Amino acid sequence: MKKILLFLTCIILFCTNCFAIETDTVLKSETGLIKHIEYTDDYDSGNNKQIVDVEIKSGKFKGETVQIENVLTGNPYYDIILKRKDNVILHLEQADDGIQFFISDIKRVQGLYFLLGIFILLVVAVGRKKGLMSLIATGLIVCLVIWFLTPMILSGINPIFSTVLLCLVSSAIAVYFVGGLNVKSTSAVFGTVLSLILSAILSVIVIKISRLTGFCCEESVFLYSAHPELNFVGILTSAMLISTLGAVIDIAMSIASTINEVFELNMELTFKELFHSGMNVGKDIIGTMTNTLILVYLGGSLPLVLLAHNIDLTKFFNLNMVVTEIASALVGSIALVICVPMTAVITSYLLKLKNNRTNTEFEFDNRK
């Protein structure tokens, strides 16, 4: 397993170098600490201001104190309400009279570090070795998304092809790291990838029929401003597949493990009996996992649901954003349902094939 880990890490690093995009557009940022705040009123614009003294905590200006104006418009979406001793992110820009500093946002990552630490401790404490391997697999998959998928899409490679390739590698990492190199893991990988390929085809058809644009949020608009040449419809399909990947891997591994355990208990079972065993378990899984996926999308779109009370329903359900969210939830749910029989068939076939080969080899050795 250590050799596999090293090999996969080398692949990630190689792909990073192959698809890396050179850019000088990355905005330089530093961290700072709010030392003092004064409030002023700008009667001409009708806005309030916070005049803040910020001590720079990183970079070549570390230790210096700068004074920055923080305009408050009254819109909670755009306003950054600062308090003394807040840690902030500073954006630096080169001006004619030197470097100018702007407050980009409050530094919030500390809360994520806290949650991440709890998550890692619980996974290792409960899962032991398999928990540790799942964390390593998750880390590698995140690296693949950031340093493999993202550069591929930004370099002009088809997003759907890039995402299917990512799903193939990610499912192999996630399944083999936890389940090991065996028939059930291989079956889970094949079931996952085939289900996602069918879902990708279905999502493309739905996007074309519904004439979705791919611009379902502000981030898409910002991305278009920076990279108008990208295939945003393909990116939408990619987003649908990636958001479904984890749940599909979970179902595929559950079905494959169940059939494998049943087969280990009774190797005389036929292909049909193994298939029915997997389907019986899959029927129970489908209900809960489909609910989980739908509720995830529903929770993420709660502001849209609340907005529906103020908009005519016919108009609401034809909004590009709403149709996109519903289509994503349905495509993901379909992928989960397809995964059950797909994985059951593959696992049953491979187990019987392996058993028949083993019996044949055993009989051949006895004849010798």
LINTAWO-V794819 format. One record per residue. SS is DSSP state (h for helix, s for strand, l for the rest). Layout:
SS / SS
This chain:
l / h / h / h / h / h / h / h / h / h / h / h / h / h / h / h / h / h / h / l / l / l / l / l / l / l / l / l / s / s / s / s / s / s / s / s / s / s / s / s / s / s / l / l / l / l / s / s / s / s / s / s / s / s / s / s / l / l / l / l / l / l / l / l / s / s / s / s / s / s / s / s / l / l / l / l / l / l / l / l / l / l / l / l / l / l / s / s / s / s / s / s / s / s / s / l / l / s / s / s / s / s / s / s / s / s / l / l / h / h / h / h / h / h / h / h / h / h / h / h / h / h / h / h / h / h / h / h / h / h / h / h / h / h / h / h / h / h / h / h / h / h / h / h / h / h / h / h / h / h / h / h / h / h / l / l / l / l / h / h / h / h / h / h / h / h / h / h / h / h / h / h / h / h / h / h / h / h / h / l / l / l / h / h / h / h / h / h / h / h / h / h / h / h / h / h / h / h / h / h / h / h / h / h / h / h / h / h / h / h / l / l / l / l / l / l / l / h / h / h / h / h / h / h / h / h / l / l / l / l / l / h / h / h / h / h / h / h / h / h / h / h / h / h / h / h / h / h / h / h / h / h / h / h / h / h / h / h / h / h / h / h / h / h / h / l / l / l / l / l / h / h / h / h / h / h / h / h / h / h / h / h / h / h / h / h / h / h / h / h / h / h / h / h / h / h / h / h / h / h / l / h / h / h / h / h / h / h / h / h / l / l / h / h / h / h / l / l / l / h / h / h / h / h / h / h / h / h / h / h / h / h / h / h / h / h / h / h / h / h / h / h / h / h / h / h / h / h / h / h / h / h / h / h / h / h / h / h / h / h / h / h / h / h / h / h / h / l
